[in-house]
Amino acid sequence: MSFWRRFFRPRGFVLVLGGGGARGLAHLGALKALEEEGLRPRRIVGVSIGALFGALYAQRPEAEALIQRTLDLLASDAFERLSLPEPPAEEPEDEGWLARLSAVSRRLFVSTRLGTARAVADTEALLALMEMLFADATFGELVIPLSVLAVSFPAGELAAFGPAEMPLARAVAASMALPGVFEPIAIGEERYLDGGLAGDLPIAHAREIAEGLPVVAVNVGARPRPDREPGNVYEMLDWALQVRALYLRRMAKREADVLVEPLPGFRQWNDFSEPEREIARGYEAAREAMPLLLARIRR
């Protein structure tokens, strides 16, 4: 038992797990650090990748088991099926006709897909992965109460999922369905997309349901790279969204009682190549924030 746990008895808190794609692996490290202090959130609010890890942890609150399960998942065929199409190739140095034809074909495929389809990844693969993880589990079966956020399509209204009878798989899939990457996810008579569209750090919603408890938020958002300029229209749009998200997070995180911020980086949202590194960043950030966290939640 740590020094802090010897002298202070925590009264509970609401944990916010934000969106950020692969950077969300840091949530796992933060959960591990909380567990080491014997701290379990009274409620979890998750959006996008935070909804996924929040739901998995709420179902079985064991950080080490969740970390191992995640590493196994990232190495699985089910995860591989979520891969995005490769970007258009540069002109090949090889002047052979076969190499040039291959490059042109790839460019035409991706540009046509982007111009005629609403999604570039396999939405059914996303749903299948969520159903593999959660089967027919519902919100009412969770050990820790959970709220998952998504945005209705096409109205754009923020929705909070959490009714006891609602299936977890579709709710989490909806919260993770990045527009342009996945098709909207149908739940009942409505369709939904990534809750991060309304903000990667849903502290305002956490305040609404906190009932006076402190709000602890884990911010895994990225920022634009100062040394890299967008090279085409799609990259410009991506840059604009990153800037918008950066300022929305800056406004939101002021409302948290305790903010855990893993070392910010420029990792792309779909780069899951170094999971252990991202997990370690979350753990270190949570350890650094621990004295303040315990001071805020003690009785």
N, C-alpha and C positions, 0 to 999 in steps of 0.2 A: 504494500500500500504506500502511495506517495505521501510526501509531506502535506500537500494540499488536501488530500482525501482524509488525512488524520484529523484535520482541524475544521474542515468545512463540509457541511452536508448539502449537496445540491438540491434545488427545488424543481428542476426540470427546465426544458427549453424547447423551442421550435427550431428545427434545423432546415435551412433552405439550401438545396443543391441545385446550382445553376447550370445553364447550358453552355456548351463549348466544344462539342464533338469529342475528339480524342483527348483533348486536354481534361475532359471530365474524368479520366482515369484517376486524377488527383483526388477525387471524392473518396476513393477507396482508401488512400493513405490517411485522409482526414478521419474517416470512420475508425480506422485502426488506432489512431492516436486518442480518440475519444474513449474507445473501449479500454485502453490501458489505464485510464483514470476512472474507470467504472461508470462512465457517463453514457446514458442512453436517452436520445431525444424523446420527448413526450409526443411529438408529432413531426412528420416530415412533409415538406413541400418540395416537389421536384418538377423541373421543366426540361424537356429534351433529354440529353444524356443523363441529367440529374434525375429525371423521372425514372429512367431505367434502373440506375443504381439505387435510387431511393426505394423503388418497389421491391427489388431483390433483397435489400437489407431489411425492409419492413416485414418481409415474409420470413426471413431467417436472420436475426440480428447477430451474425458472427462474421466479423470483418475478414479474418484470415481465410475462412471457407469461401467467402465471396471473392476475395482476391484470386484464389486458386481457380475457382469456377470461371472467372473472367478470363484468366490466362488460357484456360482450356478452350473457352469459347472463341477467342481470337485466333486460335490455331485450327479451328474447325472448318469443315466444308460449308456449313450453314452460314458462317460469317463471310466466307469467301464469296458466296453468291450475292452479297450486297455490294460488291465492288462496282465502281463507276467505270463507264467507258473511258478509254485512254484519250487524252487530248490530241488534237491534230498534230501530226508529226511535222518536224522541220524538213525542209528540202534535203534529201539524202545527198551525201557527198559522192556516193556511188552513182555514176551516170548510167548504169545499166537500166534497161527498160523495166525489168521486173521490180527493182527497188523503187523506181519512180512511180510505177503503177500502184504499188502497195501504199506509198505515202499519199498519193492522190485519193485512193479509195478510202483510206482512213479519214482523211480530211472531209471528203464528201459525206461519209456516213455520219460523223459527229455533227457537222454543220446542218445536215438535213434533219437529224434527230432533234437538235436544239431549236430548229425553226418550225418544226411541225408537231412535236410532241410536248406534253406538259411535264414529263418526267423522263429522266435518263437512266434511272436504276429500276430494279425489279421490286415493285411494291409488294407483290405476293411473297417474295422472299423475306421481306421485312416482317410481314404478318406471320409467316411460318416460323421465323426465328422467335418471335414473341410468344407464339403458342407453344413452341418447344420449351421455352423457359418457364412459362407460367401455367401451361395447360389450361384447365378451366377454373383456375383460382379467381376469387372475387375480392374486392376491397374489404368486405366484411370478415374475411378469413385472416387478415394480416395481424401480426403481433403488435406492430406500431401503426397507428392511424396515419393515413397517407392522403395527400391531395396532389393531383396531377393536372397540369395546365396545358391547354391546347387552344387553338384559334379556329373558330368556325369558318367554313368556306362555302360561299364566297363573301359572306357578310363581314367577316373579320372581327367578330366579337370574341372576347376572351371567355373561356369556359373552364370551370374547375370540376374535375371528376373526383368522386369519392363516395358515392352511394354504395351501401354495403353489398347490394346485389350486382353491381356492375362488374363485368369481367376485366381483369387487369390487362390481359394481352392487348386488346384493341385500344384501351385508354393509353397505355404506354406507347404503342405504335403511333397513335395519333400525335402524341406530344413530341415524337421524334421525327415525324414526317416532314423533312425539310422541303419547302416548295421548290419545284424545278428538278428535285432529285427523286422524290416520291409523289405518287398520286395522293389526293386527299383520302383519308381513312373514314369509312362509313361506320357510324355508331348510331343505331336506331335509324331515324329518318334524316339525320344530319351528317355532314362530313366535316372533317377537321384536319388541320395541319399543325406544324411545329409551334408549340407554345412560346418558343423563344422569339417569335415574331413580335410579340407584345412586350418583350423584355427578357433578357437572359437571366435576370436575378429577381425573382418574384417576391421581394420582401414585403411589398404592400399587401399582397394576399396573405402572407404569413401573419402580418399584423392583425388582419381582420379576424383570424381564427385563433390567435395566440392566447386570448383570455388573460392578458397580463403577464404572460411568461416572456422571458427574454428571447430575442430572435438572433440566432447564430447563422450566418450565411457564408457559404463557400463559393467564392468568385473564381471561375476558371476561364473567363473570357479572354480573347486575344486582342491584339491591337495591330494596326497596319505596320508593315515593315518600312522604316524610313530610308532604307537603302535599295528599295525595289519599286519601280514604277509599273503600273498596269500596262500591258502590251496590246490589249484589244478591248473591244466593247464589253465582253463578258467579264474580263478582269477588272475593268473600271466599275461595273455594277457591283462586283464582289467587294472592291475597295470601299465604295460608298456605303454598303451595308455594314462593313466592319467599323467605319467611322461612326455611323449612327448608333450601332450597338455599344461602342466604347462610351459615348456620352450618356446613353440611357443607363448604363451600369454605374457611371460616376454619380448620377443623380440618385439611383436606387440604393447604392451601398451606404449612403449617409444615414439611412434609416435603420441600419442593423445595429444591434447592441454589441455584437462581436463579429468582426469580419476576418475570415480566413482567406488569405490570398496567396496561393502558390506562386512561385517565381514566374512572372509573366514571360511568355515566349512568343514566337511567331509560328509555331507548329500549325500546319493546315488542319482543318477540322476533321479531315478523313485520314490523317496520318497516325495509324495505330502501331507504328513500327518499333516504338520503345516504351512499352507499357510500364516496365519496372521503373523507368526514370520518372514518368509522370506520377506514378503512385508514390514514389519517394518524395517528390516535390510537395504533394498534398500532406504527407505525414509531417515533413519538416515545418511546413507553414502552420499546421495545427498545433504542433508542439510549441512553436514560438508564441502563438496566441493563447496558450493554455492558462497562464496566470490571469490574464484579463478575463477569459471565459469563466474560470472558476470564481473569480471575484464577483462577476455579474450574476451568477446563478446560485451562489451560496445563500443559505438562510441567515 
